[in-house]
Each structure stands twice: as structure tokens, then as C-alpha cells.
Amino acid sequence: MTSKGGCGLWRALSRRRADDGDGEGKGELARVLGLFDLTALGVGSTLGLGVYVLAGSVAKETAGPAVCISFLIAAIASAFAGMCYAEFSSRVPKAGSAYVYSYVTVGEFIAFVIGWNLILEYVIGTASMARGVSGYIDVLTNNTIEKTFRAAMPINVPFLSQYPDFFALTMVILLTIFLSVGVKESSMLNNVFTTINLITISIIIVTGIIKADPSNWSIDLSDIPANVTHPGTGGFMPFGIKGVMEGAAICFYGFVGFDAVATTGEEAKNPQRNIPLAIVMSLAIIFFAYFSISTVLTMMWPYYDQHAQAPFPYVYDQVGWPSIKWIVNIGAVFALCTSLLGAMFPLPRVLYAMASDGIIFKFLAIVHPRTKTPLLGTIVSGVLTGIMTLLFDLQQLINMMSIGTLLAYTIVAVSVLILRYQKEDTVTKLSDDNSVPSFTSWTAFSFFKNVFNLHNQKQPTELSTSIAKYGVLLFSITVLIIGLILNNYDVTEGQLPSIILVVALLLAFLIATAIGRQAVQKVELSFRVPLVPLIPCLSIMINLYLMLQLDYYTWLRFFVWMIAGFCIYFFYGVGHSVQGERDRLEAKAFDRKYAKKDKSTTSC
């Protein structure tokens, strides 16, 4: 490849979409979603399996009664990501979520990577939710669905499900039809189901308080039956701090889904105000529900005797309230259907945003004139999800769901930092009294002075922007090193890993300090992340650390998915990019303009 060709490819990969700042986008999607609709969407897409399955399984196997603390830690981690999303939604209120945010701030190639991962997240999230609903109903019917399909159509392939779940497939088909009808109709259905979900959770909390026994938080090890295989040490924290943190890592995935709100930028009324508010409000409601549910569940019945798949039907049977059990079961089915709807709702919007920009097939951006929805994108979403639902079981799907989400959260946090310290268009040069020498002429003192902004530059410049960008990159690399050390070494035993860890932590602190010392943009936003760069840096640390917890096979499947995406981007997207065509037209106009000037000068 020639140098010129390499430069052209780099410009194509790093080109950024023009941000007009008006928030109107193409104007084809219907703006019908108010603050209540957006909050209900965030709650509905998140508050599902986490309430009715996760609390019991984490309490029994990982954290004990301290599962409520695990949910608190996970909520704090999710709040960091949620605040970054909220600031971005106030800056770039368009459909597409993290994909659009990264396209405007980082570049086209990174945006494609994020968008492609969001597609993976939402496809697998919907498929896993469909399988989860089917499994929950199956438990209530004595595994009738599994027995029937396994006997009729067994699948004897190691990496596939043991049987095709046509019940889950039927739910995906019905959901696709609902989403194709119109966003307002889908939102109304979501609002009804979410209301039923919150009523069910309220019933659980009230009945749980009535039946609560605080002594279940202080069970002595000698009082635990001998046939319990994994009792821990008893008490409130039977598996120690380590169990609480492992439980927090699991519970974190119970908060995945609030980013669905950020994909509705072109369908929300007053998106710059309502989307940030909806994200914050939905996270607050979700945390209160998780914390309350896990508290009453472990107080109603001992942690070691919880049911990992369907805890509430089991607990209500044990406390002698079978009538409440069936009320909760019916509400749980509606709640899981809400999560199913919320999980698939963002997928057509991401396809629409990417196809509108031309980096995936443009026919996916066609909006139906009557329903005002991306009809073909919705149908393709349903087909992809249906195939995954039919062929893979719940555990296989869950193992793939997290990596795209965490990567998207990381890029959003990185982009918040880049935008905060990015040079504004109105700032064209340094003031005379604050001039800074070039990189090549820096001494050690001038390097330290400029990296930590000791000359107190108040406006972002090319130099301060570069320092912030390189600082974010170095911070991310340092965090990866810290995560790899924590994952692969016992730092309490080995001297060298301990020394490297201390040095890496100190370096991360210094880099974060250097980033925070740079001048920031003076831009009025409806929501701004507080304590920048602390909160975005903590979000990056948590997300990258959790990504490193994923197993080898998850990463392998992720790379296969990315290879397929790269084929689409490099063979189709680079040549059909709308922003690329816009850049080419501007370059031609620029060349013609200066060619005329040169001709005029020559003739003179």
C-alpha cells in the first residue's frame, strides 16, 4: 500500500460525522415518547430476570444475605455509566445510542465497532430474555416445554441447545409484530407491562416485610443442615468480601438495559431534557427494586435454601402463602415480557442509525410511511433474534451478552472525557502570554508544566486536547495492565506482581490527575457528569475489569462476530458512507475553488 493510499484509508477510518447539534436528525421517526414513556422503557428493559431469578441465585451461591450490598455496588457502577450516557444524550440527541456518540467524537471505524457490538448485545439480550421467559414458565408447568421439544426434536450438537425452543421463538415473532406496528403502540404496551411489574414488586416487598425474620441474616454455621453443599461461614456475609464483589460483578448485568433510553433520541419529545432525566430516574427505580427485593427475599427464607431458578414461587410455598405465589408468578411473566420488549426495542434503531449513515446496508434505514418505524430493520432484527433463540440455550446466550455492553459503556466514558477537554471551534490559537513550545523542544520542566497545566490555561487548545486524548489512551492501557495482574496473580504472595500493581495504580492516578488539569469546554448542557474526570475514569476501570472476567470462548465468539462485521464495513461501508461522500464533495469543491484562484493568478 502506498503512503498516499494509507493516509486515505486512515482518513476514512477516522472521519467524524458532522454534529449539527439540532437533535432533529432526519426527522422521519415519530417524536411521541414523553418522560414517562422513556422512564418506563428504561425500567421495563432492565427490571426483569434480575428481580425474579438473579437475586435468589446470587444469594444462594455467591454472596448470601449480603446480596443487597452486591446490588448496591453494581448500582454505583451502573450509575457511573448512566451519567456518561446522560451527558451524551444531552449533547447528541439522535437515534443510535453509543454508536452515534462515538461517531461524532471519536471516528467512523470506532463507531462501527461499537454499533456492531450493540447489534450483538441486543440480539443476544432479546434471545436470552425469550429463553428466560420460556424457562420460567416451564418451571411453573413442571418442565412440560422442555420435555415435549426434547423428545420430539433433540439437537445432539455440543455448542447448540439441547432442543429447539419454539415457544420462545413464537414470543419473538409476536414481539417483532408489535414493534413493527408503531413506536407509540409498542410504548403503550411497555407502559402497561411495566406498571404490572412494579405492582408485583410492591406486593413482594410488602408481603416480604410481613414475613421477614431478621435472624435469617445471622444464621450460625452450626445451624445449617449438613447436606448443604455450599454454606460458606454463615452470618450476613457467609462468603466474605470476595463473595460480595463476585456477586456485584454478576448483579451488574442485572442493570444492563437502561441504555435503551439513549437510542430513542429521534423519537423522544425534548430529548435533551427528557433522556438524561429518564436515565437517572430509571436507574434509581431499578436500584430501589433490586435492593428491596434482595433484602426481603433473604429475610423471608435462609440464603442457603433459596431456589436458584425461580426463588419466589419456592419461598412463598415454604412460608405457606401459595395464593401470593401465583399472583407473583403472573406478575413475573408480565415483567419478563416487558424486559423482552425493552431488550429488542433498541435494535432496529441502531440498525436504522448505521444504515442511514451508509456503513451497513442502506435498505435497513427505510422507514414505513404509516407506522413511522424502520420496518425492514425490525423484521431483520426479529429474524436474527429468532435464529439465536431457536438454536442456543440461555447459558450460552448470557455468556455472549455482556462483552458488547461493557465495550459500549467504556467508549461512552472515553468519549465524555474527549469531548470535555476537546478544543472548541472558536478557539483557534493560544494567547500570546500562554504560548507553549512544540513537543520536540520540550524540556523535562516544560513537559511537566504543560502536562499538568501549571500555566493555568483556561481555554482548550490543540495541545491540551492532545494531552487529554493521549492521557485517556494511557489510562485505559494502564487499567488493562492492572486488571490482568489482578486476574492472573495473587498479589499477596508474589513480590514482582505486587510492585507492578502499585506502580500501575500510581501511574493511573497521575494520568487521571493530568487529564483533570486540562482546560474544559464552556458548553451549556442540560446534564453534565459531575466530578470529571473521576467518574468517567472509574467507569472505564470497572468496565474493562469486568470485560477481563469473561471466558476464552466468549472472546473467541466475539472475534468471529467482529470479523463478519469488518467484512461488511471494508467491502461496503467505507465506499457507501454518507459522511465519506460528504467529505469527498467538500474536497472537490475546495480543489475547484483553489484551481480557479491559481488560474486567475497565472493569467495575471
C-alpha positions in Angstrom: 0.0 0.0 0.0 1.3 3.4 -0.9 1.8 6.2 1.6 -1.0 8.2 -0.1 -3.3 5.2 0.0 -2.5 4.6 3.6 -3.3 8.2 4.5 -6.6 8.0 2.6 -7.6 4.8 4.4 -6.7 6.4 7.8 -8.8 9.5 6.9 -11.7 7.2 6.1 -11.5 5.3 9.3 -11.1 8.4 11.5 -13.6 10.7 9.8 -16.2 12.0 12.2 -19.8 12.7 11.5 -20.8 16.3 11.5 -22.8 17.1 14.6 -25.3 19.8 13.7 -26.5 20.0 17.3 -30.1 20.4 16.5 -31.2 16.9 17.6 -33.6 16.6 14.8 -31.8 14.1 12.7 -33.6 13.0 9.5 -37.0 13.7 11.0 -38.5 10.5 9.7 -39.2 8.8 13.1 -42.2 9.9 15.1 -41.5 12.1 18.1 -44.1 10.6 20.5 -42.2 9.5 23.6 -42.5 11.6 26.8 -40.6 11.5 30.0 -42.9 8.8 31.5 -42.6 6.7 28.3 -38.8 6.9 28.4 -38.5 6.1 32.1 -40.9 3.1 31.7 -38.8 1.9 28.8 -35.6 2.1 30.9 -37.2 0.3 33.8 -39.0 -2.2 31.6 -35.9 -3.2 29.6 -33.8 -3.7 32.8 -36.1 -4.9 35.6 -36.8 -8.5 34.6 -34.7 -11.6 35.1 -32.6 -9.7 37.7 -35.5 -9.4 40.1 -37.1 -12.8 39.6 -34.0 -15.0 39.1 -30.8 -13.2 39.8 -31.4 -12.2 43.5 -32.1 -15.8 44.5 -29.2 -17.4 42.6 -26.6 -14.8 43.8 -27.8 -15.1 47.4 -27.6 -18.9 47.4 -24.3 -19.4 45.5 -22.2 -16.2 45.8 -23.0 -13.5 48.4 -25.6 -14.8 50.9 -27.8 -12.1 52.6 -25.1 -9.6 51.5 -26.6 -9.8 48.0 -28.2 -6.5 48.8 -24.7 -5.0 49.2 -23.7 -6.6 45.8 -26.7 -4.8 44.2 -25.6 -1.5 45.8 -22.1 -1.8 44.4 -23.4 -2.8 41.0 -25.8 0.1 41.1 -23.0 2.6 41.8 -21.0 1.1 38.8 -24.1 1.4 36.6 -24.7 4.9 37.7 -21.3 5.9 36.5 -22.1 4.6 33.0 -25.6 6.0 33.2 -24.3 9.5 33.9 -21.9 9.3 31.0 -24.9 8.2 28.8 -27.0 11.1 30.1 -24.4 13.7 29.2 -24.0 12.3 25.7 -27.7 12.2 25.1 -27.9 15.9 26.0 -25.1 16.6 23.5 -26.1 14.3 20.7 -29.9 13.5 20.9 -30.1 11.2 17.9 -31.1 7.6 17.4 -28.2 5.1 17.7 -27.0 5.4 21.3 -23.3 4.9 21.8 -22.8 4.3 18.1 -23.7 7.9 17.2 -21.9 9.3 20.3 -18.6 7.7 19.2 -19.2 8.6 15.5 -19.4 12.3 16.4 -16.5 12.3 18.9 -14.0 9.5 18.0 -14.4 8.4 14.4 -16.2 6.2 11.9 -14.3 3.0 12.5 -14.7 3.0 16.3 -18.3 3.9 15.8 -18.8 0.9 13.5 -17.1 -1.3 16.1 -19.5 0.0 18.8 -22.6 -0.2 16.6 -21.8 -3.8 15.6 -21.3 -4.7 19.2 -24.6 -3.1 20.1 -26.3 -5.2 17.5 -24.7 -8.3 19.1 -25.8 -7.1 22.6 -29.4 -6.5 21.7 -29.8 -9.6 19.5 -28.4 -11.9 22.2 -30.1 -9.9 25.0 -33.5 -10.4 23.4 -32.9 -14.1 22.6 -31.7 -14.8 26.2 -34.7 -12.9 27.6 -37.1 -15.0 25.4 -35.4 -18.2 26.6 -35.6 -16.9 30.2 -39.3 -16.3 29.9 -39.8 -19.7 28.4 -37.7 -21.3 31.1 -39.6 -19.5 33.9 -42.9 -20.6 32.5 -41.5 -24.1 32.0 -40.6 -24.3 35.7 -44.2 -23.4 36.6 -45.5 -26.2 34.4 -43.2 -29.0 35.6 -40.8 -28.6 32.6 -43.5 -29.6 30.0 -42.0 -27.4 27.3 -38.5 -28.9 27.6 -39.8 -32.5 27.8 -42.0 -32.1 24.8 -39.5 -30.5 22.4 -36.5 -32.6 23.6 -38.5 -35.8 22.9 -39.7 -34.6 19.5 -36.7 -32.8 18.1 -33.4 -33.4 20.1 -30.3 -31.5 19.0 -27.2 -33.5 19.6 -24.6 -30.8 18.8 -22.3 -29.7 21.7 -22.3 -26.0 21.0 -26.1 -25.7 20.4 -29.1 -26.0 22.6 -30.3 -29.5 23.5 -33.7 -28.7 21.9 -35.3 -26.0 19.7 -37.4 -23.8 21.8 -40.4 -22.9 19.5 -42.3 -21.4 22.4 -39.6 -18.7 22.8 -39.5 -18.3 19.0 -43.2 -17.6 19.0 -42.7 -14.8 21.6 -40.0 -13.2 19.4 -42.3 -13.3 16.4 -45.2 -11.7 18.3 -42.7 -9.1 19.7 -41.5 -8.3 16.1 -45.1 -7.7 15.0 -45.8 -5.4 17.9 -42.6 -3.3 17.3 -43.5 -3.1 13.6 -46.9 -1.7 14.3 -45.6 1.6 15.7 -43.5 3.1 18.4 -46.4 4.6 20.3 -48.3 1.3 20.4 -45.2 -0.5 21.5 -44.6 2.1 24.2 -48.2 1.8 25.4 -47.8 -2.0 25.7 -44.5 -1.5 27.5 -46.1 1.0 29.9 -48.9 -1.4 30.9 -46.5 -4.3 31.4 -44.1 -2.1 33.4 -46.9 -0.9 35.7 -47.9 -4.6 36.3 -44.2 -5.3 37.0 -43.9 -2.5 39.6 -47.2 -3.6 41.3 -45.8 -7.2 41.5 -42.6 -5.9 43.0 -44.6 -3.8 45.5 -46.6 -6.9 46.5 -43.3 -8.9 47.0 -41.9 -6.1 49.2 -45.0 -5.7 51.4 -45.5 -9.4 51.9 -41.8 -9.9 52.4 -41.8 -7.3 55.2 -44.7 -9.1 56.9 -42.9 -12.4 56.7 -39.4 -11.1 57.3 -37.3 -12.7 60.0 -34.1 -10.7 60.8 -32.5 -13.8 62.3 -32.0 -15.2 58.7 -29.2 -12.6 58.4 -27.3 -14.1 61.3 -27.5 -17.8 60.9 -24.7 -19.7 62.7 -22.8 -22.2 60.6 -23.7 -25.0 63.2 -27.4 -24.4 62.4 -27.0 -25.0 58.7 -28.0 -28.6 57.7 -25.1 -30.9 56.9 -26.5 -31.8 53.4 -26.0 -28.1 52.2 -23.0 -28.3 49.8 -22.0 -24.7 49.7 -23.0 -23.0 53.1 -20.0 -20.6 53.5 -19.4 -19.5 57.1 -22.9 -18.3 57.9 -24.0 -14.9 59.1 -24.7 -11.9 56.9 -21.6 -12.3 54.7 -21.1 -16.1 54.6 -18.7 -15.9 51.5 -16.7 -12.9 52.7 -15.8 -9.7 50.8 -14.7 -11.8 47.8 -18.2 -13.2 47.5 -19.8 -9.8 47.7 -17.6 -8.5 44.9 -18.2 -11.5 42.8 -21.9 -11.1 43.4 -21.6 -7.4 42.4 -20.0 -8.5 39.1 -23.0 -10.8 38.4 -25.5 -8.2 39.6 -24.0 -5.6 37.3 -25.5 -7.4 34.4 -28.9 -7.0 36.1 -28.7 -3.3 35.3 -27.9 -3.7 31.6 -30.6 -2.3 29.5 -31.0 1.3 30.7 -29.1 2.4 27.6 -32.2 1.5 25.6 -33.4 5.0 26.5 -30.5 6.6 24.8 -31.4 5.0 21.4 -34.7 7.0 21.3 -33.2 10.4 20.5 -35.2 10.9 17.4 -38.5 9.6 18.9 -38.4 11.5 22.2 -40.1 14.8 22.9 -37.5 17.3 24.2 -34.7 14.7 24.1 -32.0 16.9 25.6 -34.0 17.3 28.8 -36.1 14.0 29.0 -33.5 11.4 28.1 -31.0 12.3 30.8 -33.8 12.6 33.4 -35.2 9.2 32.2 -31.9 7.5 32.6 -31.3 8.8 36.1 -34.9 8.1 37.2 -35.0 4.6 35.8 -31.6 3.7 37.4 -33.0 5.0 40.8 -36.2 2.9 40.5 -34.2 -0.2 39.4 -31.8 0.1 42.3 -34.6 0.5 44.8 -36.4 -2.5 43.4 -33.3 -4.8 43.4 -32.2 -3.7 46.9 -35.6 -4.1 48.4 -36.3 -7.5 46.7 -32.9 -9.0 47.7 -33.4 -7.7 51.3 -36.9 -9.2 51.9 -36.0 -12.4 50.0 -33.1 -13.3 52.2 -35.0 -12.2 55.3 -38.0 -14.4 54.4 -36.0 -17.6 54.0 -32.4 -18.7 54.7 -30.0 -17.9 51.9 -28.6 -21.5 51.7 -32.1 -22.9 50.8 -33.1 -20.5 48.1 -34.2 -21.8 44.6 -31.7 -20.6 42.0 -34.0 -20.6 39.0 -37.4 -19.5 40.5 -36.8 -18.2 44.1 -40.2 -16.6 44.8 -42.5 -19.5 43.9 -40.3 -21.7 46.2 -40.1 -19.2 49.1 -43.9 -18.5 49.1 -44.5 -22.2 49.2 -42.2 -22.5 52.2 -43.8 -19.7 54.2 -47.3 -21.1 53.4 -48.7 -18.4 51.0 -49.5 -20.3 47.8 -52.1 -17.7 46.8 -49.5 -14.9 46.8 -47.2 -17.2 44.9 -49.5 -17.4 41.9 -50.1 -13.6 42.0 -46.4 -13.1 41.9 -45.9 -15.7 39.2 -48.4 -14.0 36.9 -46.8 -10.6 37.5 -43.4 -12.1 36.9 -44.4 -13.4 33.5 -45.7 -10.0 32.5 -42.5 -8.4 33.9 -40.3 -10.8 31.9 -42.3 -10.0 28.8 -41.6 -6.3 29.5 -37.9 -7.0 29.6 -38.2 -8.9 26.3 -39.9 -5.9 24.7 -37.3 -3.5 26.1 -34.4 -5.7 25.1 -35.5 -5.7 21.4 -36.8 -2.2 21.2 -33.3 -0.5 20.6 -32.1 -3.0 18.0 -34.0 -1.6 14.9 -33.0 1.9 16.0 -29.3 1.1 16.0 -29.7 -0.7 12.6 -31.6 2.4 11.3 -28.8 4.8 12.5 -26.0 2.8 11.0 -27.8 2.2 7.7 -28.7 5.9 7.5 -25.0 6.7 7.6 -24.3 4.1 4.9 -21.9 2.0 6.8 -24.2 -1.0 6.7 -26.8 -1.9 4.1 -28.9 1.2 3.4 -32.2 -0.7 2.9 -32.3 -1.2 6.7 -32.9 2.6 7.1 -36.2 2.5 5.2 -39.0 3.9 7.4 -42.6 2.8 6.7 -44.7 5.9 5.9 -47.7 4.8 8.0 -46.1 3.2 11.1 -43.1 5.6 11.2 -40.9 2.7 12.2 -37.8 1.2 10.5 -39.9 -1.8 9.3 -37.2 -3.8 7.4 -34.7 -3.2 10.2 -37.3 -4.5 12.7 -38.0 -7.6 10.6 -34.3 -8.3 10.2 -33.9 -7.9 13.9 -36.7 -10.4 14.5 -35.1 -13.0 12.1 -31.7 -12.7 13.7 -33.1 -13.0 17.2 -35.4 -15.8 16.3 -32.5 -17.9 14.9 -30.5 -17.3 18.1 -33.5 -18.1 20.3 -34.1 -21.4 18.4 -30.6 -22.7 18.4 -28.9 -21.6 21.6 -29.8 -22.2 25.3 -30.0 -19.5 28.0 -26.5 -20.0 29.4 -24.8 -19.9 26.0 -26.6 -16.6 25.2 -25.9 -15.0 28.6 -22.2 -15.7 28.1 -22.2 -13.6 25.0 -24.4 -10.7 26.1 -22.0 -8.7 28.3 -19.0 -8.0 26.2 -20.7 -5.6 23.7 -22.4 -3.8 26.6 -19.2 -3.3 28.5 -17.3 -2.2 25.5 -20.1 0.3 24.6 -20.0 1.7 28.2 -16.2 2.1 28.0 -16.3 4.0 24.7 -19.0 6.3 26.1 -16.9 7.1 29.1 -13.9 7.7 26.9 -15.9 10.0 24.6 -17.2 12.0 27.6 -13.6 12.7 28.6 -12.5 13.6 25.0 -15.4 16.0 24.5 -15.0 17.7 27.8 -11.4 18.6 27.0 -11.7 19.0 23.3 -10.7 22.3 21.7 -13.8 24.3 20.7 -14.1 25.6 17.1 -14.0 29.2 18.3 -10.6 28.7 19.9 -8.0 28.9 17.0 -4.7 29.6 18.8 -3.1 30.1 22.1 -2.9 33.6 23.6 0.5 35.2 23.4 1.2 35.0 27.0 0.4 31.3 27.2 2.3 30.1 24.2 3.6 26.6 24.5 6.7 25.1 22.7 6.4 22.2 20.3 6.8 18.6 21.6 10.3 18.3 20.1 11.6 21.4 22.0 10.2 20.5 25.4 12.5 20.2 28.4 11.6 18.0 31.4 10.3 21.0 33.3 8.2 22.3 30.4 6.8 18.8 29.8 5.7 18.6 33.5 4.3 22.2 33.3 2.2 21.6 30.2 1.0 18.1 31.1 -0.3 19.3 34.4 -1.3 22.7 33.1 0.7 24.7 35.6 0.3 27.8 33.5 -3.5 27.6 34.2 -4.7 27.7 30.6 -8.4 28.4 30.8 -9.5 27.5 27.2 -9.0 24.2 25.4 -6.2 24.3 22.8 -4.8 21.9 20.3 -2.1 21.0 22.8 -4.4 20.5 25.8 -6.8 18.4 23.6 -3.9 16.2 22.6 -2.7 15.7 26.2 -6.3 14.7 27.2 -6.7 12.2 24.3 -3.3 10.6 24.9 -4.0 10.6 28.6 -7.2 8.7 28.2 -5.4 6.2 26.0 -2.6 5.7 28.5 -5.1 5.4 31.4 -7.0 2.7 29.6 -3.8 0.7 28.9 -2.7 1.1 32.5 -6.1 -0.1 33.7 -5.8 -3.2 31.4 -2.4 -4.0 33.0 -4.0 -3.6 36.5 -6.8 -5.9 35.5 -4.5 -8.6 34.0 -2.4 -8.6 37.2 -5.4 -8.9 39.5 -6.8 -11.7 37.3 -3.7 -13.8 36.9 -1.6 -13.3 40.1 -2.1 -13.5 43.8 -0.6 -10.1 44.7 -0.4 -11.0 48.4 2.2 -13.7 47.6 4.3 -12.6 44.6 6.6 -9.6 45.1 7.0 -8.6 41.4 3.3 -8.5 40.5 2.7 -6.5 43.7 5.3 -4.0 42.8 4.0 -3.7 39.2 0.4 -3.3 40.6 1.4 -0.4 42.9 3.3 1.3 40.1 0.4 0.9 37.7 -2.1 2.3 40.3 0.2 5.3 40.9 0.6 5.8 37.2 -3.2 5.6 36.7 -3.7 8.2 39.4 -1.1 10.6 37.9 -2.6 10.2 34.4 -6.1 10.9 35.7 -4.8 14.0 37.5 -3.1 15.2 34.3 -6.4 14.8 32.4 -8.3 16.7 35.0 -5.9 19.6 35.0 -6.6 20.4 31.3 -9.0 23.3 30.3 -12.6 22.2 29.7 -15.2 23.3 27.2 -17.6 26.0 28.2 -20.7 24.4 26.8 -24.2 24.7 28.2 -25.8 21.2 28.6 -29.0 20.0 30.3 -26.9 17.4 32.1 -23.2 17.2 32.9 -21.3 14.3 34.6 -20.1 15.6 38.0 -16.6 15.1 39.3 -15.0 14.7 35.8 -12.5 13.0 35.2 -13.1 10.9 38.4 -16.4 9.3 37.4 -15.6 8.5 33.8 -12.2 7.1 34.8 -13.9 4.9 37.4 -16.4 3.8 34.8 -13.6 2.8 32.4 -11.8 0.9 35.2 -14.9 -1.1 36.2 -16.0 -1.9 32.6 -12.5 -3.0 31.5 -12.1 -5.1 34.6 -15.4 -6.8 34.1 -14.6 -7.5 30.4 -11.5 -9.3 31.6 -13.7 -11.6 33.7 -15.3 -13.1 30.5 -14.1 -16.5 29.5 -12.0 -17.6 26.5 -14.9 -18.9 24.4 -16.8 -15.6 24.8 -13.8 -13.7 23.4 -13.5 -16.2 20.6 -17.1 -15.9 19.6 -16.7 -12.1 19.9 -13.8 -12.1 17.4 -15.8 -14.3 14.9 -18.6 -11.7 15.1 -16.2 -8.9 14.6 -14.6 -10.5 11.6 -18.0 -10.8 9.9 -18.6 -7.1 10.7 -15.3 -6.0 9.3 -16.1 -7.7 6.0 -19.3 -5.7 5.8 -17.6 -2.4 6.7 -14.5 -2.7 4.5 -16.3 -4.1 1.4 -19.4 -2.0 1.7 -19.4 0.6 4.5 -16.2 2.5 3.6 -17.4 3.1 0.0 -21.1 3.9 0.8 -20.5 6.1 3.9 -22.7 9.2 3.8 -20.1 11.2 5.7 -17.4 9.9 3.3 -19.4 11.1 0.3 -19.9 14.5 2.0 -16.2 14.8 2.7 -15.4 13.9 -1.0 -17.8 16.5 -2.3 -16.3 19.2 0.0 -12.8 18.2 -1.1 -13.8 18.5 -4.7 -15.4 21.9 -4.1 -12.2 23.0 -2.2 -10.0 21.8 -5.1 -12.1 23.7 -7.7 -12.1 26.8 -5.7 -8.3 26.9 -5.4 -7.8 25.8 -9.0 -9.7 28.9 -10.1 -7.5 31.1 -7.8 -4.4 29.5 -9.3 -5.7 30.1 -12.9 -6.6 33.7 -12.1 -3.1 34.3 -10.6 -1.4 32.8 -13.7 -3.4 34.8 -16.1 -2.5 38.0 -14.3 
